[in-house]
């Protein structure tokens, strides 16, 4: 049997080589993470996999960051953001709360303590649930600027334009669980566009159709997790999307997405977070590349 005897000098050389290798691996990992977090001149829209709820992260071409809703769980949201944001990044330029239902708001409750939020866009309605009060208190404590979402409001984030299509100014304050005042946002970058519909119902869709608002978009975030009371035939015809994303939890108790909605989306490429995981859409201002985490 051969026996290897390590002299002190040889052992020192091996330890030095091992130490150097580890440092190189760590350095390469940090460089990769740094590059991943740097703006690349393209728009990245992530439809996060947070279960039965909505959470959308937008990384603008100039590096500014927008979070639309937070899903039902702070842990799920922070896990998703941790996968796509560098670990040292603790800043959000804009947070949008489309409406204060728990499956859109509760994930956001951990955000003010973890991230420096520059501005919040919301409906301006105040509900008296414990979670809504906690959210309002967290923003007030940190003096976060709040912008009321009124139809026609346009926000410029570098080359990205966000336009509020709904609710209209003077809309009635909703009760808990009411989706009538959910914010609907249109995102435009170059010749590409996304329509983020929150939990808008067919009644809200009909109002937007009657007002002849600019609904046509390349990508549609299907309303209300693919509920049967959303994505009407007339609305889909006006949007005419190439791609529809449904943010929905696996085996949810609501039956989302409804078979009727999937039938109405025939001919449109559909991605679902329960099946495809996190969905990333990348635009150079001319065309989209779309990926699902669990797609082959």
Long-range contacts (C-beta under 8 A, 24 or more apart in sequence): 33-86, 33-87, 34-86, 36-86, 37-85, 37-86, 37-89, 38-63, 39-63, 41-284, 42-282, 42-283, 42-284, 43-160, 43-189, 43-192, 43-282, 43-283, 43-284, 43-285, 44-280, 44-281, 44-282, 45-187, 45-194, 45-219, 45-280, 45-281, 45-282, 45-283, 46-80, 46-84, 46-278, 46-279, 46-280, 46-281, 47-221, 47-245, 47-247, 47-271, 47-273, 47-278, 47-279, 47-280, 47-281, 48-77, 48-80, 48-81, 48-247, 48-273, 48-278, 49-76, 49-80, 49-273, 49-277, 49-278, 49-293, 50-76, 50-77, 50-80, 50-107, 50-247, 50-273, 51-76, 51-249, 51-250, 52-103, 52-225, 52-248, 52-249, 52-252, 52-254, 52-256, 53-103, 53-104, 53-106, 53-107, 53-225, 53-247, 53-249, 54-98, 54-103, 54-104, 54-198, 54-199, 54-221, 54-225, 54-247, 55-80, 55-104, 55-107, 55-247, 56-196, 56-221, 56-247, 57-81, 57-84, 57-85, 58-157, 58-160, 58-187, 59-84, 60-157, 60-158, 60-159, 60-160, 61-158, 61-159, 61-160, 61-189, 62-158, 62-159, 64-93, 64-94, 64-157, 64-158, 65-89, 65-91, 65-92, 65-93, 65-94, 66-92, 66-93, 66-94, 66-95, 66-96, 66-157, 66-162, 67-92, 67-94, 67-95, 67-96, 67-108, 67-111, 68-95, 68-96, 68-98, 68-185, 68-196, 69-96, 69-97, 69-98, 69-104, 69-105, 69-107, 69-108, 69-198, 70-97, 70-104, 70-105, 70-106, 70-107, 70-108, 70-109, 70-111, 71-103, 71-104, 71-106, 71-107, 72-102, 72-103, 72-106, 72-107, 73-106, 73-107, 74-106, 74-107, 74-108, 74-109, 74-110, 74-111, 75-110, 76-107, 77-107, 77-108, 77-110, 77-111, 78-110, 78-114, 80-278, 83-278, 84-278, 90-114, 90-115, 90-116, 91-115, 91-116, 91-118, 92-116, 92-117, 92-118, 93-118, 93-119, 93-157, 94-118, 94-119, 94-120, 94-121, 94-155, 94-157, 95-119, 95-120, 95-121, 96-120, 96-121, 96-122, 96-149, 96-183, 96-185, 97-121, 97-122, 97-123, 97-135, 97-183, 98-182, 98-183, 98-184, 98-185, 98-196, 98-198, 98-199, 99-123, 99-174, 99-178, 99-179, 99-181, 99-182, 99-183, 99-198, 99-199, 100-125, 100-127, 100-129, 100-131, 100-132, 100-135, 100-176, 101-176, 101-177, 101-179, 101-199, 102-131, 104-198, 104-199, 105-131, 105-132, 105-135, 106-131, 108-135, 109-134, 109-135, 109-138, 112-138, 112-139, 112-141, 112-142, 112-144, 113-138, 117-142, 117-144, 118-144, 118-145, 119-144, 119-145, 119-146, 119-147, 120-144, 120-145, 120-146, 120-147, 121-146, 121-147, 121-149, 121-155, 121-164, 121-183, 122-146, 122-147, 122-148, 122-149, 122-183, 123-148, 123-149, 123-167, 123-171, 123-174, 123-181, 123-183, 124-148, 124-149, 125-173, 125-174, 125-181, 127-174, 127-175, 127-176, 129-176, 149-183, 159-189, 159-190, 159-285, 160-187, 160-188, 160-189, 161-187, 161-188, 161-189, 162-186, 162-187, 163-188, 163-214, 165-208, 165-213, 165-214, 165-215, 166-200, 166-204, 166-207, 166-208, 167-204, 168-207, 179-204, 179-224, 180-204, 184-208, 186-214, 186-215, 186-217, 189-283, 189-285, 190-283, 190-284, 190-285, 190-286, 191-285, 191-286, 192-218, 192-283, 192-285, 192-286, 192-287, 192-288, 193-217, 193-218, 193-219, 194-218, 194-219, 194-220, 194-221, 194-281, 195-219, 195-220, 195-221, 195-239, 195-241, 196-221, 197-221, 197-222, 197-223, 197-224, 197-230, 198-223, 198-224, 199-223, 199-224, 199-225, 199-227, 199-230, 200-224, 200-230, 201-227, 201-229, 201-230, 202-229, 202-230, 202-231, 202-232, 202-235, 205-230, 205-231, 205-232, 205-234, 205-235, 206-232, 206-234, 206-235, 208-235, 209-234, 209-235, 209-238, 215-239, 216-240, 217-241, 218-242, 218-243, 218-288, 219-243, 219-244, 219-245, 219-281, 219-288, 219-290, 220-244, 220-245, 220-268, 221-245, 221-247, 222-246, 222-247, 222-257, 222-261, 222-265, 224-256, 225-252, 225-254, 225-256, 225-257, 226-256, 226-257, 226-258, 226-261, 226-262, 226-272, 227-254, 227-256, 227-257, 227-258, 227-261, 228-258, 228-260, 228-261, 230-261, 231-261, 231-264, 231-265, 232-264, 233-264, 236-264, 236-265, 236-268, 241-268, 242-268, 242-269, 242-288, 243-268, 243-269, 243-270, 243-271, 243-281, 243-288, 243-290, 244-268, 244-269, 244-270, 244-271, 245-270, 245-271, 245-272, 245-273, 245-279, 245-281, 246-270, 246-271, 246-272, 246-273, 247-273, 248-272, 248-273, 248-274, 249-273, 249-274, 250-274, 250-275, 271-295
